[in-house]
Amino acid sequence: MTCLLVMFLGLQVTATETLTDYVLVYGLNEEGAEWHSVAFVAGEGEYDGKLVAENVEFVANTEFKVNCGETWFGGATDDSFYLIHSGWCTNITLSSDGSNFHINEAGTYTFVLALGEDAIAMDVVGFNTPQPESGYVLHYGKQGGEWQDKAFVAGEGDYEGKLVAADVVFQPYTEFGVMCGDTWYGGMTSSSESKYWIHATWCTDIPLSTGEGVNNFIIYEGGIYTFILTVDGEDMTFTVNGFNRRGDMNGDGQVDIADVNAIINMMLGKVLVNPAADLTNDSQVDISDVNYVINIMLGNM
């Protein structure tokens, strides 16, 4: 079986390596894209007792699964892909016939499988070495639930001179603030609302405040976000990347009649009002916002 599998995939392995029946299969999930395969081999040294596919070149947004004979292993999730990133890339459970894994950062990666009696776990090695922490921490979660922390680090490239907390997974209605030591930074608002909403219509250069009257920020849309802090003396602002296109109320990547219906249902009180639906910025969701989405659909906006 192993020899036939190797011949079929055209794999080359040095004489010192021991082939297994496990194969990494990866590529871009788009029409006409070429997918590639690399066999897992018995690990040595720090990987002794495990299976390894070393130094595999990934372009941005590569998807992959693990194959063994007629069985495919992916991620145990209901999403269309299972995102792997530097925040969590160890002891990832493989699921038989699970969804494709997905890595959005191009790079050279090593995949390590640990075969247990009842489960297979995977480590992904090769992400950028974490940069020194800045002292600022993104603190996020839901009231009454378990909250998590993500340290801000010095940014590079487009974010040079700023502090970044990248690729943070948020569930819908997640609240957050920024901590530095014992100081809590949130949103200062004069409105009667108890939260400071962040949504797709404004997510850049948002001022951070500390002291009395500061509220938690809250993000309505679940998703994967990157937070960028700009610290200028005592003033601090932040930008949030990762929102859907303006007017895309259901998050399907396009603006169409479904988004019009979503706003109408908010107007009628059938669903909770999403602040991002206030596309005309008049502090209410009404027929003007419906017309705004229709104009986007017609290419007038």
N, C-alpha and C positions, 0 to 999 in steps of 0.2 A: 504494500500500500504506500509506504513512504517513498520508495523509488519511483513508483508511477506518478505520485503527486509532484515530485521534484522534476521529473521529465516534462510533465504537462505544463508546469509553470516556468520552465526554463531557468531554474535557480542554480547558482553555482556556490558551492560551499567548500572551504578548505578541508584538507584531510584530517586536521586536528579537531574539527568541530563535529558534534554528533547531532544529526538531524532528528527532529521530532515530527509529529503529525500536525503541529500547530503552525499556522501561516498568518502573517499580517497582510491584509489586503486593503489598499488605500488609493484614493484619488479624489477628483473633484466631482461632485454630484451634479453634473450638467451634461446635456446632450453632446455626444461625440467625444467626451473626455476619456483619456486613456488611464486605466487603473493599473496598479503595480502590485507585486507580491514579494514578500521577503519571509523566508522560513525562520522560525524560532529554533535556536540551538541550545544545547545544554550550557548553562552559565558556568563561569569559573571565577575564582577569587571572591569578591564581595557578592557575586551573583550565584555562588555555588548552591546547588539544589533548586535553582529556578531555571526558567527558560527565557532566552534573551533574543531580541531582534535589535541589533546595535546600529547606531549612526545612520538612521533613515532620514533622507532629505524630504521635508514637507514644504510645499508652497502654502501661501495663506489660504485659509478656509478649506483645508483638506479634511475629508471624512475617511473613516476606516472601521473595519471590523476584524475579528479574529476567526479564522476558519480551522476546523479540525474534521477532516473527512467530510461528512454530509451535514455537520453541525456548524452553525454560525453563532458567534457570541458578540453581543453588543451591549448597550447600556440599558439598565433597568429603569425605564422612564416612559411616560406617555407622550413626551415631546417628540418632535420630528427628528431631533438629533440630541446627543448627549455631549454637552460642551465640556472639553478638558482645558483647563487653564492653570496658570501658576498658583492660584489660590488654593487649589486642591487637586493634586495629581498623584496621590499615593493611596494604596489599598482601595482601589476602585473596583467594585464588584462587577464581574462580567455576568451577563444574563443570556441564556440560550435564546437565539432568535430575537435579541433585543434591538433597539434602535441603533443606527449608526452613531459612532462617536464622532466628534468634530473638534478640530483644533484651528483656531482662527489666526494664530501667530505662525508665520513661516519660520522654519528653523531645522536644526538637526536633532533628532530625538532617538532615545533608546527606550524600548518597551520591554518590561520585565514582568513575566507571569509567575505567580506562585500558585501551584496546583494543590488545593486542599482536598480532603476526602469528599466534602459536600459543596465546595465552591471554588471558583477561580478568581483571584484578585490580581490587579494590574497596577504597576507603577509606571509613570511616564517621566523620563529623565531628559533634561535638555532645555528647560526654560531659563530665562535670564536669571542670574544670581540676584536674589533680593538686595535692593539697595539699603543703605543705612536708614533707620527710622528717623523721622524728623521731630518726633514728640507730639505731632498732631495725629489724632485717631478718629476715623469715621465710626460712630457708634450707632447701630441701627437695629430695628426690630419692631415688634408690635406690642402695644400695651397689654400687659398680662402674660406675655410670652417670653421666650428666651431671646435675649439680645446678643449681637455679635459685634466684633471689632475688626477693623481693617486699617492698618497703619498707613499713613501718607509717607511717601518716599520722594526723594528728589527726582524731578522729571527730566526727561531727555528729549532730544529732537524738537518737535513742535511744543513740548511742554518744558523746555529748558528754562530755569529760573522760577519754576513753579513747583508745587507739591501735588503728587498724584496718588489716588487710591483707585486702581484700575480693575475692571472686570468684576464688579461686585454684583452678585445675584440678588435681586429684590423680588419679593412677592408683592402682589397688589396691596395697597394701603400700608406700605412700610413707612415707619417714621424714622427720623434720624437727626443727629446733631453732630458737631465736631467737638472733640475734647482735646485739651492740651493741659496735662497735669490735672489740677482740680477745677479748671475753668471750662465751662460749657458754653459753646457757641451755637446759636440757633437763629431763628428769624424774628425780626422786630416788625410787628404789624399793629396798626391802630384800629383794625377792624374787630368785630365781635367774634370772629371765628377763633376757635381754639387751636387751629393748626395753621401752618404756613405752607401753602400748596406749591409744589414744584410740578410743572407739567409742560407739555410740548410747545405751548405758545410763548413761554419765556423761561429760559434755562441757562442764560449767560450773565456773567457779572452780577450775581446776586449777592447783596451785602450780608455778611455775618455779623451778629450782634451778641453781646454778653451782658449779663446783669438782669435786673427786674424787667418783666414784660416780654422776655424772650420765649418763643414757642418752638416746639419741635417742628422741623420740616416734615412733610409727608409727600410721598410719591404714589399717585393713584395707580399707574400702570406697572404691572409686573414686568421685569426685564433685566437686562445686564447693563450696568451703568459704570461710567468712569467719572470720578469726581476730581476736579482740578482746583486747587487753592492758589490764590494770588495774595501774598502777604506783603503789604506796603506799610511799614511802621506799625501803627496800631490799627490800621484799616485792613480788612480782610474781605475778599470776595471769592465766590466760587462759580464754576461752570459745571453743568451736568451734561454729559454726552450719552446718547443711547436711545433717544426717544424715536417714536414712529413719525412718519411724515405728517405735517400739519393737515388736519382734517381727517386723518385715518383713525376714526374713532374705535374701530374693532381690531386694529392692529394686524390686518392681513396684507399690508404692504401696498395697498391701493386705495384710492378715494372713489367710491361708487355709491350706488343707491343704498347699499347696506349701511353706510355711514349716515346718509340722510335719515333713514329709518331709526338709527340709533339716537340721533339728536331729537327726533320727533317723540320717541318713547321717553326721553328725559323730560321734554316739555310736558308730556301728559302724566308724568309722575309714575310711569310704569317701571322705570329703572332708576337707580341712583344717579344723580347728576355728576358728571365728570367735569371738573373746572376747565379742562382742556377744550370742552365743547363751546366755551365762550369765545368764539373765533373773532368776534367783532369787538371784544374787550369793553363791553358796556355793562359788565358785572351781572349779566343775566343770560340764560340760554333761552332763545326765542326764535321767531321766524327769520330774523336777520341772520342767525347762524346757519339755519337750513339753507337760505339763499347763498350764503358764503360757500358752503360745501358744493352746492349745485354749480356755482361759478368755477370752482376748482375742477369739477368733473368736465365742464365745457371748455376748459382751457382759458378761461377769462381771468384767472388769478395767477 
